[in-house]
């Protein structure tokens, strides 16, 4: 992983200077290799056999195997991920801020900042980004989506989940079809302003929703019950996750005492997001980032918005 500016919230990566070239990003982010493919071979009855319906994907630099896929699986190369942003950086003022791999190269991404920043409430700024992520392990399609970072605490929220309409603000491309960067950009419309305005308005509406401690506790109880925490109300409220989120909501979270954040739906959303990004159990920061951006953590962020808006 590589980054420019301040150390990212996940604490991973090598620092690059601003205005680094795409080629410099490839080297610093460890993306200067290719995904190769080979037929599956196996040994039986004292001889080698080939299974021509399956292929092994592997790294060109280390020869480390990545996954077994069916013939016709369309690969998005590490270089393609960064190349997607070349014209956006040159012509539209985007700035690549982080890029790299997870899971030994099975997940590849780049994140670029747009020119759109704004405040949900006074003193509480969010920045807008465009994220491209792909995989070669059949567990994630190629996704291009707008996302945001809350400056005061570096919490991350996927803007696409907070848009009106299905999948607005993001494009998904399955590996059964070829990834076409130009088609994706056209389909997305690169409508950062529309996505940003919609997102900001909904977050500002949350800042107008007053929540008492008891109301917040009821919402968080529902959140963790939906995630499978057992033992009824007593079991949920004695869980580490429930106690951590309530502490963050009640003043322990970064920026939680800002007027318009304290005691509001916006404050509760950020308490859950901060818990997910920084405090939820994870074997390492690699797994934490994977969860926050693509896995259970991302689903939790989506669920809390629904619970708060429909409470």
matplotlib code that plots the C-alpha trace (Angstrom):
import matplotlib.pyplot as plt

x = [0.0, 1.1, -0.4, 0.1, -0.5, -1.3, -1.0, -4.4, -6.7, -5.7, -2.1, -0.8, 1.4, 4.4, 4.3, 4.6, 5.1, 2.1, 1.8, 3.5, 3.1, 1.0, 4.2, 5.6, 2.3, 2.6, 6.0, 5.3, 1.9, 3.3, 1.2, 4.0, 3.2, 0.6, -2.0, -1.0, -3.1, -2.3, -4.3, -4.9, -2.6, -2.8, -0.9, -2.6, -1.7, 1.9, 1.3, 0.3, -3.2, -4.7, -8.1, -8.7, -12.0, -10.2, -7.2, -4.9, -4.3, -0.9, 1.4, 4.0, 6.5, 6.4, 4.5, 2.3, -1.1, -4.1, -7.2, -8.6, -11.2, -13.2, -12.0, -13.3, -12.8, -11.9, -8.9, -8.5, -4.8, -3.1, -1.9, -5.5, -6.7, -4.3, -4.7, -8.4, -7.5, -5.0, -7.3, -9.3, -6.1, -4.9, -8.1, -10.5, -8.2, -8.6, -5.7, -4.8, -4.4, -4.1, -3.6, -2.5, -3.5, -5.0, -5.1, -1.7, -2.9, -6.4, -7.9, -6.6, -7.8, -7.0, -8.8, -8.8, -10.0, -12.4, -12.7, -15.8, -15.6, -18.3, -19.6, -22.5, -22.6, -20.2, -16.7, -17.6, -16.2, -16.4, -14.2, -15.4, -13.5, -13.8, -12.9, -12.1, -11.6, -11.4, -10.5, -9.2, -10.7, -14.3, -15.5, -15.8, -16.7, -15.0, -16.7, -16.3, -18.1, -18.1, -17.2, -16.4, -14.1, -15.1, -12.1, -12.4, -12.0, -11.2, -14.4, -15.3, -18.8, -19.8, -21.8, -23.5, -25.3, -26.7, -28.0, -31.7, -32.3, -30.7, -26.9, -26.8, -23.2, -21.6, -21.0, -20.4, -18.8, -18.8, -15.7, -17.8, -17.5, -14.5, -13.9, -14.1, -12.9, -14.5, -17.9, -17.7, -17.0, -19.8, -22.2, -21.3, -21.4, -18.7, -21.6, -19.6, -21.5, -24.9, -23.8, -22.1, -25.1, -27.5, -25.2, -24.6, -28.3, -29.1, -26.4, -27.5, -31.0, -29.6, -28.0, -31.6, -32.7, -32.5, -31.8, -31.7, -29.4, -32.3, -33.4, -29.8, -29.5, -32.7, -31.3, -27.9, -29.6, -31.5, -28.3, -26.4, -29.4, -29.5, -25.8, -26.6, -25.6, -27.6, -28.9, -31.8, -31.7, -29.4, -27.0, -26.8, -26.4, -23.6, -21.7, -18.4, -19.8, -22.9, -20.9, -18.3, -20.8, -22.7, -19.5, -18.6, -22.1, -22.1, -19.0, -16.1, -16.1, -13.9, -16.0, -18.9, -19.4, -19.7, -23.0, -25.2, -23.3, -24.0, -27.3, -28.3, -28.8, -25.6, -23.7, -25.0, -24.1, -20.6, -20.3, -21.1, -18.7, -15.9, -16.4, -16.3, -13.2, -11.2, -12.5, -14.2, -12.2, -9.9, -7.0, -4.9, -5.4, -5.6, -8.7, -10.1, -9.8, -11.3, -14.3, -14.8, -14.8, -16.2, -17.4, -19.4, -18.3, -19.7, -23.0, -23.2, -22.8, -25.6, -27.8, -27.4, -28.5, -31.7, -32.3, -31.8, -33.9, -36.8, -36.7]
y = [0.0, 3.6, 6.9, 10.7, 13.2, 12.0, 8.4, 6.7, 5.6, 2.0, 2.8, 0.9, 1.9, 3.8, 7.5, 9.1, 12.7, 14.6, 14.7, 11.3, 9.7, 6.7, 4.7, 5.8, 4.8, 1.3, 0.8, 2.3, 0.6, -2.8, -2.9, -3.5, -7.1, -9.0, -11.7, -14.7, -17.8, -21.4, -24.6, -26.7, -29.7, -32.6, -35.8, -39.2, -42.8, -41.8, -39.2, -35.6, -34.7, -31.3, -30.0, -27.7, -26.2, -24.5, -22.2, -21.1, -17.4, -16.5, -13.5, -12.8, -11.5, -14.2, -17.0, -17.1, -18.7, -16.5, -18.5, -21.2, -19.9, -21.1, -20.5, -17.2, -15.4, -11.8, -10.4, -6.8, -6.2, -4.2, -1.6, -1.2, -0.1, 2.9, 3.5, 4.1, 7.4, 8.8, 11.1, 12.0, 13.2, 15.0, 16.6, 16.8, 17.5, 14.2, 13.2, 9.6, 9.3, 5.6, 2.4, -1.1, -4.7, -6.9, -10.6, -11.2, -9.5, -11.0, -7.5, -4.5, -0.9, 2.8, 5.7, 9.2, 12.4, 14.6, 18.4, 18.2, 18.9, 20.2, 20.4, 18.4, 20.7, 23.6, 22.1, 18.6, 18.3, 15.3, 14.7, 13.0, 10.2, 7.8, 4.2, 1.4, -2.1, -5.5, -9.0, -12.3, -14.7, -14.7, -13.1, -9.5, -8.1, -4.9, -1.9, 1.8, 3.9, 7.3, 7.2, 9.7, 10.3, 12.3, 14.5, 14.8, 11.0, 9.5, 7.4, 6.0, 5.9, 4.5, 7.3, 4.9, 3.3, 6.7, 7.7, 7.7, 4.9, 1.5, 1.5, 5.2, 6.4, 3.1, 0.6, -3.1, -5.2, -9.0, -11.0, -12.8, -9.7, -7.6, -4.5, -1.4, 1.7, 4.1, 2.3, 2.4, 6.1, 6.8, 4.6, 6.3, 9.6, 10.6, 12.5, 13.3, 16.5, 14.9, 12.0, 14.5, 16.8, 13.9, 12.4, 15.7, 16.5, 13.1, 13.4, 16.9, 15.6, 13.0, 15.9, 17.2, 13.9, 14.2, 10.9, 10.3, 7.8, 5.3, 5.8, 5.3, 2.1, 0.7, 1.3, -0.3, -3.2, -3.9, -3.5, -6.2, -8.5, -8.4, -9.3, -12.4, -11.4, -13.8, -13.6, -11.2, -7.6, -8.6, -10.4, -7.6, -4.8, -6.6, -7.3, -5.5, -4.0, -2.5, -0.9, 0.4, 2.1, 3.6, 5.0, 6.6, 8.1, 9.4, 11.6, 9.1, 9.3, 11.7, 14.8, 13.4, 16.6, 18.9, 20.7, 18.9, 15.7, 15.1, 13.4, 13.1, 10.5, 11.8, 11.2, 7.7, 6.9, 8.1, 6.2, 2.9, 3.9, 4.7, 1.4, -0.4, 1.3, 1.4, -0.7, -3.8, -7.0, -7.8, -10.1, -7.3, -4.0, -5.8, -7.6, -4.5, -2.5, -5.4, -5.6, -1.8, -1.4, -4.7, -7.0, -7.2, -3.7, -2.2, -4.0, -2.6, 1.0, 0.4, -1.1, 1.7, 4.3, 2.3, 1.9, 5.6, 6.9, 4.5, 4.7]
z = [0.0, -0.6, 0.4, 0.2, 3.0, 6.5, 7.6, 6.7, 9.5, 9.0, 9.6, 6.6, 3.7, 2.3, 1.9, -1.5, -2.4, -3.9, -7.7, -8.0, -11.4, -12.1, -12.7, -9.3, -7.7, -9.2, -7.6, -4.2, -3.8, -4.9, -8.0, -10.5, -11.2, -13.3, -12.7, -14.7, -15.5, -16.1, -16.6, -13.5, -13.4, -10.9, -10.3, -10.3, -11.2, -11.5, -14.2, -14.6, -15.8, -16.9, -16.0, -18.9, -17.6, -14.6, -14.3, -11.6, -11.2, -9.8, -9.3, -11.9, -9.4, -6.7, -8.5, -5.4, -6.3, -5.9, -6.8, -9.1, -11.5, -14.5, -18.0, -19.3, -15.9, -16.8, -15.0, -14.0, -13.8, -11.0, -13.5, -14.8, -11.4, -11.3, -15.0, -14.5, -12.7, -15.1, -17.1, -13.9, -12.3, -15.4, -16.6, -13.6, -10.7, -8.8, -6.5, -5.8, -2.0, -1.4, -3.4, -2.8, -2.3, 0.5, 1.0, -0.7, -3.9, -4.1, -3.5, -5.4, -5.1, -5.5, -3.9, -5.3, -3.7, -5.7, -5.4, -3.2, 0.6, 2.9, 6.5, 7.8, 10.8, 11.7, 12.3, 11.0, 7.5, 5.1, 2.0, -1.2, -2.9, -5.8, -5.0, -7.5, -6.1, -7.8, -6.9, -8.4, -5.8, -7.0, -3.8, -5.1, -8.5, -9.7, -8.0, -8.7, -6.2, -4.4, -0.7, 2.0, 4.9, 8.0, 8.7, 12.5, 13.0, 9.5, 9.6, 6.2, 4.7, 1.3, -0.4, -2.8, 0.1, 1.1, -2.3, -3.2, -5.7, -6.3, -6.6, -7.5, -7.2, -8.0, -10.8, -10.4, -13.1, -12.8, -13.9, -16.4, -18.6, -19.6, -17.6, -19.8, -18.0, -20.5, -20.3, -16.5, -16.4, -18.8, -16.8, -13.6, -15.2, -12.8, -11.1, -8.0, -7.4, -7.5, -5.3, -2.9, -2.6, -2.0, 0.6, 2.4, 2.6, 4.1, 6.7, 7.6, 8.1, 10.5, 12.5, 13.0, 14.6, 18.4, 20.2, 23.9, 25.4, 25.8, 22.2, 21.0, 23.1, 21.6, 18.1, 18.9, 20.5, 17.3, 15.3, 17.2, 17.4, 13.6, 13.6, 15.7, 19.2, 21.4, 25.0, 24.4, 25.6, 28.6, 26.3, 23.7, 26.3, 28.1, 24.8, 24.1, 20.8, 22.5, 25.3, 22.9, 20.6, 23.5, 25.0, 21.6, 21.3, 24.8, 24.3, 23.9, 20.1, 18.1, 17.4, 19.3, 21.4, 18.4, 18.4, 15.9, 16.5, 20.2, 20.9, 17.2, 14.5, 12.9, 16.1, 16.4, 12.8, 13.5, 16.7, 14.8, 12.0, 14.4, 16.2, 12.9, 11.6, 14.8, 17.6, 16.3, 16.8, 13.8, 13.5, 11.9, 10.1, 6.7, 7.9, 9.5, 6.3, 4.3, 6.7, 6.8, 3.0, 1.7, 4.4, 7.6, 8.6, 5.4, 6.0, 9.6, 8.3, 5.9, 8.5, 11.1, 8.6, 8.0, 11.7, 12.5, 9.6, 10.4, 14.2]

ax = plt.figure().add_subplot(projection="3d")
ax.plot(x, y, z, "-o")
ax.set_aspect("equal")
plt.show()
